[in-house]
Amino acid sequence: MAERVISFSDQEQMQIEAIVIDKDGAEALKYLADLLDRIKIHYGHACGPKAAEGPPGHG
């Protein structure tokens, strides 16, 4: 799996700290699910797996 660098805004950092301080498991799970969507690789039309299957210039 590729290495990723994630930057958090001040507001996001405060949200993480609040979740930890409150020991809010449900909110932590929700935040992690949102974070996972943020760090997943999203292929664009031109660079996705289907682009390599067709003839050059038609991806």
Buried (B, 14 or more C-beta within 10 A) or exposed (E): EEEEEEEEEEEEEEBBEEBEEEEEEEEBEEBEEEBEEEEEEEEEEEEEEEBEEEEEEEB
